[in-house]
């Protein structure tokens, strides 16, 4: 499935609707270059499911943030897949709605049923391709 959004507001609207389809346990792998909107999509999913006033910082430095059954991972700084068990990824995959930015390092750890969201530039908006 491919969705094209024209701007950030449309991307957020799509992410809010997408969030409503997620039931734990589920893995969502967010793929895209820097600045493509991975964090914004994750933030919108979390705020849709946990309330618009939920503060959702980027987990770039903390690597993981938890929101009562939603785990948001940013694996950008992880250099060895052996660290993933330590930071709780396996537990999250088994129990939570798990949002993963930079999922490439997780490789074979991701479940077969993981939803892969690929984000790319489309004019001023984004092209969002979903594979599961």
The first five atom37 places (N, CA, C, CB, O) and aatype in JSON, in Angstrom:
{
  "aatype": [20, 20, 20, 20, 20, 20, 20, 20, 20, 20, 20, 20, 20, 20, 20, 20, 20, 20, 20, 20, 20, 20, 20, 20, 20, 20, 20, 20, 20, 20, 20, 20, 20, 20, 20, 20, 20, 20, 20, 20, 20, 20, 20, 20, 20, 20, 20, 20, 20, 20, 20, 20, 20, 20, 20, 20, 20, 20, 20, 20, 20, 20, 20, 20, 20, 20, 20, 20, 20, 20, 20, 20, 20, 20, 20, 20, 20, 20, 20, 20, 20, 20, 20, 20, 20, 20, 20, 20, 20, 20, 20, 20, 20, 20, 20, 20, 20, 20, 20, 20, 20, 20, 20, 20, 20, 20, 20, 20, 20, 20, 20, 20, 20, 20, 20, 20, 20, 20, 20, 20, 20, 20, 20, 20, 20, 20, 20, 20, 20, 20, 20, 20],
  "atom_mask": [
    [1, 1, 1, 1, 1],
    [1, 1, 1, 1, 1],
    [1, 1, 1, 1, 1],
    [1, 1, 1, 1, 1],
    [1, 1, 1, 1, 1],
    [1, 1, 1, 1, 1],
    [1, 1, 1, 1, 1],
    [1, 1, 1, 1, 1],
    [1, 1, 1, 1, 1],
    [1, 1, 1, 1, 1],
    [1, 1, 1, 1, 1],
    [1, 1, 1, 1, 1],
    [1, 1, 1, 1, 1],
    [1, 1, 1, 1, 1],
    [1, 1, 1, 1, 1],
    [1, 1, 1, 1, 1],
    [1, 1, 1, 1, 1],
    [1, 1, 1, 1, 1],
    [1, 1, 1, 1, 1],
    [1, 1, 1, 1, 1],
    [1, 1, 1, 1, 1],
    [1, 1, 1, 1, 1],
    [1, 1, 1, 1, 1],
    [1, 1, 1, 1, 1],
    [1, 1, 1, 1, 1],
    [1, 1, 1, 1, 1],
    [1, 1, 1, 1, 1],
    [1, 1, 1, 1, 1],
    [1, 1, 1, 1, 1],
    [1, 1, 1, 1, 1],
    [1, 1, 1, 1, 1],
    [1, 1, 1, 1, 1],
    [1, 1, 1, 1, 1],
    [1, 1, 1, 1, 1],
    [1, 1, 1, 1, 1],
    [1, 1, 1, 1, 1],
    [1, 1, 1, 1, 1],
    [1, 1, 1, 1, 1],
    [1, 1, 1, 1, 1],
    [1, 1, 1, 1, 1],
    [1, 1, 1, 1, 1],
    [1, 1, 1, 1, 1],
    [1, 1, 1, 1, 1],
    [1, 1, 1, 1, 1],
    [1, 1, 1, 1, 1],
    [1, 1, 1, 1, 1],
    [1, 1, 1, 1, 1],
    [1, 1, 1, 1, 1],
    [1, 1, 1, 1, 1],
    [1, 1, 1, 1, 1],
    [1, 1, 1, 1, 1],
    [1, 1, 1, 1, 1],
    [1, 1, 1, 1, 1],
    [1, 1, 1, 1, 1],
    [1, 1, 1, 1, 1],
    [1, 1, 1, 1, 1],
    [1, 1, 1, 1, 1],
    [1, 1, 1, 1, 1],
    [1, 1, 1, 1, 1],
    [1, 1, 1, 1, 1],
    [1, 1, 1, 1, 1],
    [1, 1, 1, 1, 1],
    [1, 1, 1, 1, 1],
    [1, 1, 1, 1, 1],
    [1, 1, 1, 1, 1],
    [1, 1, 1, 1, 1],
    [1, 1, 1, 1, 1],
    [1, 1, 1, 1, 1],
    [1, 1, 1, 1, 1],
    [1, 1, 1, 1, 1],
    [1, 1, 1, 1, 1],
    [1, 1, 1, 1, 1],
    [1, 1, 1, 1, 1],
    [1, 1, 1, 1, 1],
    [1, 1, 1, 1, 1],
    [1, 1, 1, 1, 1],
    [1, 1, 1, 1, 1],
    [1, 1, 1, 1, 1],
    [1, 1, 1, 1, 1],
    [1, 1, 1, 1, 1],
    [1, 1, 1, 1, 1],
    [1, 1, 1, 1, 1],
    [1, 1, 1, 1, 1],
    [1, 1, 1, 1, 1],
    [1, 1, 1, 1, 1],
    [1, 1, 1, 1, 1],
    [1, 1, 1, 1, 1],
    [1, 1, 1, 1, 1],
    [1, 1, 1, 1, 1],
    [1, 1, 1, 1, 1],
    [1, 1, 1, 1, 1],
    [1, 1, 1, 1, 1],
    [1, 1, 1, 1, 1],
    [1, 1, 1, 1, 1],
    [1, 1, 1, 1, 1],
    [1, 1, 1, 1, 1],
    [1, 1, 1, 1, 1],
    [1, 1, 1, 1, 1],
    [1, 1, 1, 1, 1],
    [1, 1, 1, 1, 1],
    [1, 1, 1, 1, 1],
    [1, 1, 1, 1, 1],
    [1, 1, 1, 1, 1],
    [1, 1, 1, 1, 1],
    [1, 1, 1, 1, 1],
    [1, 1, 1, 1, 1],
    [1, 1, 1, 1, 1],
    [1, 1, 1, 1, 1],
    [1, 1, 1, 1, 1],
    [1, 1, 1, 1, 1],
    [1, 1, 1, 1, 1],
    [1, 1, 1, 1, 1],
    [1, 1, 1, 1, 1],
    [1, 1, 1, 1, 1],
    [1, 1, 1, 1, 1],
    [1, 1, 1, 1, 1],
    [1, 1, 1, 1, 1],
    [1, 1, 1, 1, 1],
    [1, 1, 1, 1, 1],
    [1, 1, 1, 1, 1],
    [1, 1, 1, 1, 1],
    [1, 1, 1, 1, 1],
    [1, 1, 1, 1, 1],
    [1, 1, 1, 1, 1],
    [1, 1, 1, 1, 1],
    [1, 1, 1, 1, 1],
    [1, 1, 1, 1, 1],
    [1, 1, 1, 1, 1],
    [1, 1, 1, 1, 1],
    [1, 1, 1, 1, 1],
    [1, 1, 1, 1, 1],
    [1, 1, 1, 1, 1]
  ],
  "atom_positions": [
    [[0.84, -1.17, 0.0], [0.0, 0.0, 0.0], [0.89, 1.24, 0.0], [-0.96, -0.01, 1.21], [1.88, 1.29, 0.73]],
    [[0.55, 2.23, -0.8], [1.3, 3.48, -0.88], [0.34, 4.64, -0.63], [2.02, 3.63, -2.25], [-0.72, 4.74, -1.25]],
    [[0.75, 5.52, 0.29], [-0.01, 6.72, 0.61], [0.89, 7.91, 0.3], [-0.49, 6.73, 2.12], [2.07, 7.9, 0.63]],
    [[0.33, 8.94, -0.33], [1.09, 10.16, -0.56], [0.42, 11.28, 0.21], [1.18, 10.5, -2.07], [-0.78, 11.54, 0.06]],
    [[1.22, 11.95, 1.05], [0.7, 13.1, 1.8], [1.32, 14.36, 1.23], [1.0, 12.96, 3.33], [2.45, 14.35, 0.74]],
    [[0.58, 15.46, 1.3], [1.04, 16.71, 0.7], [1.86, 17.57, 1.65], [-0.14, 17.49, 0.21], [2.62, 18.43, 1.21]],
    [[1.7, 17.34, 2.96], [2.39, 18.17, 3.94], [2.41, 17.46, 5.29], [1.7, 19.57, 4.06], [1.9, 16.35, 5.43]],
    [[3.01, 18.1, 6.28], [3.15, 17.51, 7.6], [1.79, 17.23, 8.24], [3.96, 18.42, 8.5], [1.62, 16.19, 8.89]],
    [[0.84, 18.13, 8.07], [-0.49, 17.9, 8.66], [-1.14, 16.64, 8.09], [-1.4, 19.11, 8.41], [-1.73, 15.87, 8.84]],
    [[-1.03, 16.43, 6.79], [-1.6, 15.21, 6.19], [-0.85, 13.97, 6.67], [-1.54, 15.3, 4.66], [-1.46, 12.92, 6.86]],
    [[0.46, 14.08, 6.85], [1.24, 12.95, 7.38], [0.76, 12.62, 8.78], [2.76, 13.27, 7.38], [0.6, 11.45, 9.12]],
    [[0.55, 13.64, 9.61], [0.04, 13.42, 10.97], [-1.36, 12.8, 10.93], [0.01, 14.76, 11.76], [-1.66, 11.91, 11.72]],
    [[-2.2, 13.27, 10.04], [-3.57, 12.7, 9.92], [-3.48, 11.22, 9.57], [-4.4, 13.47, 8.85], [-4.19, 10.4, 10.15]],
    [[-2.62, 10.89, 8.61], [-2.46, 9.48, 8.26], [-1.98, 8.68, 9.46], [-1.47, 9.33, 7.08], [-2.51, 7.61, 9.75]],
    [[-0.96, 9.19, 10.18], [-0.4, 8.49, 11.33], [-1.44, 8.28, 12.43], [0.8, 9.26, 11.9], [-1.45, 7.24, 13.09]],
    [[-2.32, 9.25, 12.62], [-3.38, 9.11, 13.64], [-4.36, 8.0, 13.25], [-4.14, 10.45, 13.81], [-4.78, 7.22, 14.1]],
    [[-4.72, 7.93, 11.99], [-5.61, 6.85, 11.53], [-4.91, 5.5, 11.6], [-6.1, 7.12, 10.1], [-5.52, 4.51, 12.0]],
    [[-3.65, 5.47, 11.22], [-2.85, 4.25, 11.29], [-2.78, 3.76, 12.73], [-1.44, 4.49, 10.73], [-2.91, 2.56, 12.99]],
    [[-2.58, 4.67, 13.67], [-2.47, 4.31, 15.09], [-3.69, 3.54, 15.57], [-2.3, 5.58, 15.95], [-3.57, 2.6, 16.36]],
    [[-4.85, 3.92, 15.1], [-6.1, 3.29, 15.54], [-6.24, 1.84, 15.09], [-7.28, 4.08, 15.02], [-7.11, 1.11, 15.57]],
    [[-5.37, 1.41, 14.17], [-5.41, 0.02, 13.69], [-4.46, -0.88, 14.47], [-5.06, -0.02, 12.21], [-4.49, -2.1, 14.29]],
    [[-3.64, -0.31, 15.33], [-2.6, -1.07, 16.01], [-3.09, -1.68, 17.32], [-1.4, -0.18, 16.29], [-3.67, -1.0, 18.16]],
    [[-2.85, -2.97, 17.47], [-3.2, -3.7, 18.68], [-1.98, -4.5, 19.11], [-4.46, -4.63, 18.45], [-1.39, -5.23, 18.3]],
    [[-1.61, -4.37, 20.37], [-0.43, -5.08, 20.9], [-0.68, -6.58, 20.95], [-0.06, -4.56, 22.3], [-1.82, -7.01, 21.16]],
    [[0.36, -7.37, 20.76], [1.7, -6.97, 20.37], [1.8, -6.79, 18.86], [2.72, -8.0, 20.84], [1.3, -7.6, 18.08]],
    [[2.44, -5.71, 18.47], [2.68, -5.43, 17.06], [3.97, -4.64, 16.92], [1.48, -4.65, 16.43], [4.3, -3.8, 17.75]],
    [[4.69, -4.92, 15.86], [5.95, -4.24, 15.55], [5.73, -3.35, 14.34], [7.11, -5.27, 15.29], [5.18, -3.77, 13.33]],
    [[6.16, -2.09, 14.47], [6.12, -1.15, 13.35], [7.55, -0.64, 13.14], [5.11, 0.04, 13.61], [8.08, 0.07, 13.99]],
    [[8.16, -1.01, 12.02], [9.51, -0.59, 11.69], [9.44, 0.62, 10.76], [10.31, -1.75, 11.02], [8.88, 0.53, 9.67]],
    [[9.99, 1.74, 11.21], [9.94, 2.99, 10.47], [11.26, 3.21, 9.74], [9.62, 4.18, 11.4], [12.29, 3.42, 10.37]],
    [[11.21, 3.16, 8.41], [12.4, 3.29, 7.57], [12.38, 4.64, 6.86], [12.47, 2.14, 6.53], [11.33, 5.12, 6.44]],
    [[13.55, 5.26, 6.75], [13.65, 6.51, 6.0], [14.9, 7.26, 6.41], [12.42, 7.38, 6.22], [15.43, 7.05, 7.5]],
    [[15.36, 8.13, 5.54], [16.54, 8.93, 5.82], [16.24, 9.93, 6.93], [17.0, 9.67, 4.55], [15.1, 10.08, 7.36]],
    [[17.28, 10.6, 7.4], [17.12, 11.67, 8.39], [16.14, 12.71, 7.86], [18.49, 12.32, 8.72], [16.2, 13.09, 6.69]],
    [[15.26, 13.17, 8.72], [14.34, 14.23, 8.35], [13.11, 13.79, 7.57], [15.04, 15.23, 7.58], [12.35, 14.64, 7.11]],
    [[12.91, 12.5, 7.4], [11.76, 12.01, 6.63], [10.46, 12.0, 7.43], [12.06, 10.61, 6.11], [9.38, 11.94, 6.85]],
    [[10.55, 12.05, 8.76], [9.34, 12.09, 9.56], [9.08, 10.85, 10.4], [8.19, 12.31, 8.68], [7.97, 10.66, 10.89]],
    [[10.09, 10.02, 10.58], [9.91, 8.82, 11.4], [9.48, 9.18, 12.82], [11.22, 8.0, 11.45], [8.53, 8.61, 13.35]],
    [[10.18, 10.13, 13.43], [9.85, 10.54, 14.8], [8.48, 11.19, 14.87], [10.91, 11.51, 15.34], [7.75, 10.99, 15.83]],
    [[8.13, 11.96, 13.86], [6.82, 12.63, 13.86], [5.69, 11.61, 13.74], [6.73, 13.64, 12.71], [4.66, 11.76, 14.39]],
    [[5.88, 10.59, 12.92], [4.88, 9.53, 12.81], [4.76, 8.79, 14.13], [5.23, 8.55, 11.67], [3.65, 8.55, 14.6]],
    [[5.9, 8.43, 14.74], [5.87, 7.75, 16.04], [5.19, 8.62, 17.09], [7.3, 7.39, 16.5], [4.35, 8.13, 17.85]],
    [[5.52, 9.91, 17.15], [4.92, 10.85, 18.1], [3.4, 10.89, 17.92], [5.53, 12.26, 17.93], [2.66, 10.86, 18.9]],
    [[2.95, 10.98, 16.68], [1.52, 11.05, 16.42], [0.82, 9.76, 16.83], [1.26, 11.33, 14.94], [-0.27, 9.81, 17.4]],
    [[1.43, 8.62, 16.55], [0.85, 7.33, 16.97], [0.7, 7.31, 18.49], [1.73, 6.14, 16.49], [-0.36, 6.97, 19.01]],
    [[1.76, 7.68, 19.19], [1.74, 7.65, 20.66], [0.71, 8.62, 21.2], [3.14, 7.98, 21.23], [-0.06, 8.26, 22.09]],
    [[0.67, 9.83, 20.7], [-0.29, 10.82, 21.19], [-1.72, 10.45, 20.84], [0.03, 12.19, 20.64], [-2.64, 10.77, 21.6]],
    [[-1.93, 9.8, 19.72], [-3.27, 9.35, 19.37], [-3.75, 8.29, 20.36], [-3.3, 8.79, 17.94], [-4.91, 8.3, 20.77]],
    [[-2.86, 7.39, 20.74], [-3.24, 6.28, 21.62], [-3.13, 6.6, 23.11], [-2.4, 5.09, 21.31], [-3.78, 5.94, 23.92]],
    [[-2.33, 7.59, 23.49], [-2.11, 7.89, 24.9], [-2.5, 9.32, 25.29], [-0.66, 7.67, 25.25], [-2.32, 9.72, 26.44]],
    [[-3.03, 10.08, 24.35], [-3.5, 11.43, 24.65], [-2.61, 12.49, 24.03], [-3.57, 11.65, 26.15], [-1.38, 12.38, 24.04]],
    [[-3.24, 13.51, 23.48], [-2.53, 14.56, 22.77], [-1.56, 15.34, 23.62], [-3.49, 15.49, 22.17], [-0.64, 15.98, 23.1]],
    [[-1.74, 15.32, 24.95], [-0.83, 16.06, 25.83], [0.37, 15.22, 26.28], [-1.59, 16.54, 27.06], [1.19, 15.68, 27.06]],
    [[0.47, 13.98, 25.77], [1.6, 13.12, 26.1], [2.88, 13.71, 25.5], [1.37, 11.67, 25.59], [2.95, 13.95, 24.29]],
    [[3.88, 13.94, 26.34], [5.16, 14.47, 25.87], [5.95, 13.32, 25.27], [5.96, 15.17, 27.04], [6.18, 12.3, 25.93]],
    [[6.35, 13.48, 24.02], [7.05, 12.42, 23.29], [8.37, 12.96, 22.74], [6.17, 11.85, 22.13], [8.42, 13.41, 21.6]],
    [[9.43, 12.91, 23.56], [10.73, 13.34, 23.04], [11.3, 12.26, 22.12], [11.71, 13.64, 24.19], [10.92, 11.09, 22.21]],
    [[12.21, 12.65, 21.26], [12.89, 11.68, 20.41], [13.78, 10.82, 21.29], [13.71, 12.38, 19.29], [14.52, 11.35, 22.12]],
    [[13.74, 9.49, 21.14], [14.61, 8.64, 21.96], [16.0, 8.44, 21.37], [13.95, 7.3, 22.15], [16.64, 7.41, 21.62]],
    [[16.49, 9.41, 20.59], [17.8, 9.26, 19.96], [18.89, 8.99, 20.99], [18.14, 10.51, 19.15], [19.77, 8.16, 20.75]],
    [[18.87, 9.67, 22.13], [19.92, 9.5, 23.12], [19.56, 8.49, 24.19], [20.25, 10.82, 23.76], [20.44, 7.81, 24.72]],
    [[18.27, 8.36, 24.52], [17.86, 7.38, 25.52], [17.66, 6.01, 24.9], [16.57, 7.83, 26.21], [17.61, 5.01, 25.62]],
    [[17.54, 5.93, 23.61], [17.34, 4.75, 22.77], [15.91, 4.21, 22.85], [18.33, 3.66, 23.16], [15.37, 3.77, 21.84]],
    [[15.29, 4.25, 24.04], [13.92, 3.75, 24.15], [13.13, 4.62, 25.13], [13.91, 2.27, 24.61], [13.65, 5.07, 26.14]],
    [[11.86, 4.83, 24.8], [10.9, 5.49, 25.67], [9.68, 4.58, 25.75], [10.51, 6.94, 25.15], [9.29, 3.97, 24.75]],
    [[9.09, 4.49, 26.93], [7.9, 3.64, 27.12], [6.7, 4.49, 27.52], [8.17, 2.56, 28.18], [6.81, 5.44, 28.29]],
    [[5.55, 4.11, 26.97], [4.31, 4.84, 27.2], [3.18, 3.85, 27.49], [3.96, 5.72, 25.98], [2.27, 3.71, 26.68]],
    [[3.23, 3.18, 28.62], [2.16, 2.29, 29.05], [1.7, 1.36, 27.92], [0.98, 3.1, 29.57], [0.58, 1.48, 27.43]],
    [[2.57, 0.45, 27.52], [2.22, -0.51, 26.48], [2.65, -0.14, 25.08], [0.78, -0.72, 26.49], [2.43, -0.9, 24.13]],
    [[3.25, 1.02, 24.95], [3.84, 1.42, 23.67], [5.32, 1.66, 23.93], [3.13, 2.71, 23.07], [5.67, 2.43, 24.82]],
    [[6.18, 1.01, 23.17], [7.62, 1.22, 23.28], [8.12, 1.85, 21.99], [8.37, -0.12, 23.57], [7.83, 1.37, 20.89]],
    [[8.87, 2.93, 22.14], [9.4, 3.68, 21.0], [10.92, 3.59, 21.05], [8.92, 5.18, 21.02], [11.56, 4.15, 21.94]],
    [[11.5, 2.89, 20.08], [12.94, 2.68, 20.0], [13.52, 3.51, 18.87], [13.27, 1.18, 19.8], [12.92, 3.64, 17.8]],
    [[14.7, 4.08, 19.11], [15.48, 4.73, 18.06], [16.84, 4.03, 18.08], [15.61, 6.31, 18.29], [17.64, 4.25, 18.98]],
    [[17.09, 3.19, 17.09], [18.29, 2.36, 17.07], [19.45, 2.99, 16.32], [17.97, 1.03, 16.46], [20.43, 2.31, 16.01]],
    [[19.35, 4.28, 16.03], [20.37, 4.98, 15.25], [21.77, 4.82, 15.85], [20.03, 6.45, 15.15], [22.74, 4.64, 15.12]],
    [[21.87, 4.88, 17.19], [23.18, 4.82, 17.84], [23.58, 3.42, 18.28], [23.19, 5.73, 19.03], [24.67, 3.24, 18.83]],
    [[22.73, 2.43, 18.07], [23.06, 1.05, 18.44], [23.98, 0.47, 17.37], [21.77, 0.17, 18.61], [23.66, 0.52, 16.18]],
    [[25.11, -0.07, 17.79], [26.09, -0.57, 16.83], [26.17, -2.09, 16.78], [27.44, -0.01, 17.15], [26.74, -2.65, 15.85]],
    [[25.6, -2.75, 17.78], [25.7, -4.21, 17.84], [24.34, -4.78, 18.22], [26.78, -4.65, 18.87], [23.74, -4.38, 19.22]],
    [[23.85, -5.69, 17.42], [22.53, -6.28, 17.66], [22.42, -6.96, 19.02], [22.21, -7.29, 16.58], [21.32, -7.14, 19.54]],
    [[23.55, -7.34, 19.62], [23.51, -7.98, 20.93], [22.99, -7.02, 22.01], [24.9, -8.49, 21.31], [22.54, -7.47, 23.06]],
    [[23.04, -5.72, 21.76], [22.53, -4.72, 22.71], [21.01, -4.69, 22.77], [23.06, -3.34, 22.34], [20.44, -4.17, 23.73]],
    [[20.35, -5.23, 21.77], [18.9, -5.11, 21.67], [18.15, -5.83, 22.79], [18.44, -5.64, 20.34], [17.11, -5.35, 23.24]],
    [[18.67, -6.95, 23.23], [18.05, -7.65, 24.36], [18.21, -6.82, 25.62], [18.68, -9.06, 24.56], [17.26, -6.69, 26.4]],
    [[19.38, -6.24, 25.83], [19.66, -5.4, 27.0], [18.7, -4.23, 27.11], [21.08, -4.89, 26.95], [18.28, -3.88, 28.21]],
    [[18.36, -3.62, 26.0], [17.51, -2.43, 26.03], [16.02, -2.78, 26.01], [17.84, -1.52, 24.86], [15.18, -1.88, 25.99]],
    [[15.69, -4.06, 26.0], [14.3, -4.48, 26.14], [13.53, -4.68, 24.86], [13.61, -3.51, 26.93], [12.3, -4.77, 24.9]],
    [[14.2, -4.74, 23.73], [13.48, -4.87, 22.46], [12.7, -6.18, 22.38], [14.44, -4.78, 21.29], [11.55, -6.19, 21.95]],
    [[13.31, -7.28, 22.78], [12.63, -8.58, 22.69], [11.36, -8.57, 23.54], [13.57, -9.72, 23.14], [10.31, -9.03, 23.08]],
    [[11.45, -8.07, 24.75], [10.28, -7.99, 25.64], [9.19, -7.12, 25.01], [10.69, -7.41, 27.03], [8.02, -7.49, 25.01]],
    [[9.59, -5.97, 24.46], [8.62, -5.08, 23.84], [7.93, -5.75, 22.65], [9.3, -3.78, 23.38], [6.71, -5.66, 22.51]],
    [[8.7, -6.43, 21.81], [8.12, -7.09, 20.64], [7.08, -8.13, 21.05], [9.21, -7.74, 19.81], [6.1, -8.35, 20.34]],
    [[7.3, -8.77, 22.19], [6.37, -9.81, 22.66], [5.13, -9.24, 23.33], [7.07, -10.72, 23.62], [4.13, -9.95, 23.48]],
    [[5.16, -7.96, 23.75], [4.09, -7.45, 24.6], [3.46, -6.13, 24.18], [4.61, -7.29, 25.94], [2.3, -5.89, 24.5]],
    [[4.19, -5.28, 23.48], [3.77, -3.89, 23.27], [3.44, -3.57, 21.81], [4.84, -2.96, 23.75], [3.67, -4.38, 20.91]],
    [[2.91, -2.38, 21.63], [2.96, -1.74, 20.33], [4.38, -1.2, 20.28], [1.82, -0.6, 20.12], [4.72, -0.3, 21.05]],
    [[5.19, -1.73, 19.37], [6.62, -1.39, 19.33], [6.92, -0.62, 18.06], [7.49, -2.67, 19.43], [6.8, -1.15, 16.95]],
    [[7.32, 0.63, 18.23], [7.69, 1.5, 17.12], [9.2, 1.58, 17.07], [7.05, 2.94, 17.27], [9.84, 1.91, 18.08]],
    [[9.8, 1.27, 15.93], [11.25, 1.21, 15.83], [11.75, 2.09, 14.69], [11.72, -0.25, 15.62], [11.47, 1.84, 13.52]],
    [[12.5, 3.13, 15.06], [13.19, 3.94, 14.07], [14.56, 3.32, 13.83], [13.31, 5.42, 14.53], [15.19, 2.81, 14.76]],
    [[15.04, 3.35, 12.6], [16.31, 2.76, 12.19], [16.31, 1.27, 12.53], [17.49, 3.48, 12.87], [17.21, 0.82, 13.24]],
    [[15.35, 0.5, 12.05], [15.22, -0.91, 12.42], [16.23, -1.84, 11.77], [13.85, -1.38, 12.08], [16.27, -3.03, 12.11]],
    [[17.03, -1.35, 10.86], [17.94, -2.22, 10.12], [18.87, -3.02, 11.03], [18.77, -1.39, 9.15], [19.19, -4.17, 10.73]],
    [[19.32, -2.42, 12.14], [20.23, -3.13, 13.06], [19.54, -4.33, 13.7], [20.74, -2.16, 14.15], [20.21, -5.28, 14.1]],
    [[18.21, -4.3, 13.81], [17.47, -5.4, 14.46], [17.38, -6.62, 13.56], [16.07, -4.94, 14.84], [17.29, -7.75, 14.05]],
    [[17.4, -6.41, 12.26], [17.43, -7.51, 11.29], [16.54, -8.68, 11.62], [18.81, -8.0, 11.14], [15.31, -8.56, 11.62]],
    [[17.15, -9.83, 11.89], [16.43, -11.08, 12.11], [15.62, -11.12, 13.4], [17.4, -12.21, 12.12], [14.81, -12.02, 13.6]],
    [[15.83, -10.15, 14.28], [15.09, -10.13, 15.54], [13.64, -9.7, 15.31], [15.77, -9.17, 16.55], [12.75, -10.08, 16.07]],
    [[13.41, -8.92, 14.28], [12.05, -8.45, 14.01], [11.16, -9.62, 13.63], [12.05, -7.39, 12.88], [11.57, -10.51, 12.89]],
    [[9.93, -9.62, 14.13], [9.02, -10.72, 13.79], [8.63, -10.68, 12.32], [7.77, -10.66, 14.66], [8.65, -9.63, 11.68]],
    [[8.27, -11.83, 11.79], [7.85, -11.92, 10.39], [6.65, -11.02, 10.12], [7.5, -13.38, 10.03], [6.5, -10.48, 9.02]],
    [[5.79, -10.85, 11.11], [4.57, -10.06, 10.94], [4.8, -8.57, 11.16], [3.5, -10.55, 11.88], [3.83, -7.81, 11.25]],
    [[6.03, -8.13, 11.25], [6.33, -6.71, 11.47], [5.78, -5.87, 10.32], [7.86, -6.49, 11.61], [5.89, -6.26, 9.15]],
    [[5.2, -4.74, 10.64], [4.73, -3.79, 9.64], [5.89, -2.86, 9.31], [3.46, -2.99, 10.14], [6.39, -2.17, 10.19]],
    [[6.3, -2.84, 8.06], [7.4, -1.97, 7.63], [6.81, -0.74, 6.94], [8.38, -2.72, 6.67], [6.03, -0.86, 5.99]],
    [[7.19, 0.44, 7.44], [6.72, 1.71, 6.9], [7.93, 2.42, 6.31], [6.0, 2.59, 8.0], [8.85, 2.8, 7.04]],
    [[7.92, 2.6, 4.99], [9.02, 3.26, 4.29], [8.58, 4.67, 3.93], [9.45, 2.46, 3.01], [7.54, 4.85, 3.3]],
    [[9.37, 5.66, 4.33], [9.0, 7.06, 4.14], [10.02, 7.71, 3.21], [8.93, 7.81, 5.5], [11.23, 7.59, 3.4]],
    [[9.5, 8.41, 2.2], [10.36, 9.06, 1.22], [9.75, 10.42, 0.85], [10.55, 8.18, -0.04], [8.58, 10.67, 1.13]],
    [[10.53, 11.27, 0.24], [10.08, 12.59, -0.18], [9.12, 12.48, -1.36], [11.28, 13.47, -0.56], [9.33, 11.67, -2.27]],
    [[8.06, 13.29, -1.32], [7.13, 13.42, -2.45], [6.72, 14.88, -2.52], [5.86, 12.47, -2.28], [5.72, 15.28, -1.92]],
    [[7.49, 15.69, -3.23], [7.23, 17.13, -3.28], [7.46, 17.73, -1.9], [5.79, 17.43, -3.77], [8.51, 17.54, -1.3]],
    [[6.46, 18.46, -1.39], [6.54, 19.01, -0.04], [6.05, 18.01, 1.01], [5.73, 20.3, 0.06], [6.16, 18.25, 2.21]],
    [[5.52, 16.89, 0.54], [4.97, 15.88, 1.44], [5.83, 14.63, 1.47], [3.57, 15.53, 1.03], [7.04, 14.67, 1.28]],
    [[5.15, 13.54, 1.72], [5.85, 12.26, 1.85], [5.1, 11.16, 1.1], [6.01, 11.88, 3.33], [3.87, 11.19, 0.97]],
    [[5.87, 10.21, 0.63], [5.29, 8.97, 0.1], [5.54, 7.92, 1.18], [5.93, 8.56, -1.33], [6.68, 7.68, 1.58]],
    [[4.49, 7.31, 1.63], [4.55, 6.3, 2.71], [4.14, 4.96, 2.12], [3.63, 6.69, 3.93], [3.01, 4.78, 1.66]],
    [[5.08, 4.03, 2.14], [4.82, 2.7, 1.61], [4.78, 1.72, 2.78], [5.9, 2.27, 0.55], [5.69, 1.69, 3.61]],
    [[3.71, 0.94, 2.84], [3.53, 0.0, 3.94], [3.61, -1.42, 3.42], [2.18, 0.24, 4.65], [2.93, -1.8, 2.46]],
    [[4.46, -2.21, 4.07], [4.6, -3.63, 3.74], [4.5, -4.42, 5.03], [5.95, -3.93, 3.0], [5.02, -4.01, 6.06]],
    [[3.84, -5.56, 4.95], [3.79, -6.42, 6.14], [3.99, -7.86, 5.73], [2.45, -6.27, 6.89], [3.98, -8.75, 6.58]]
  ]
}
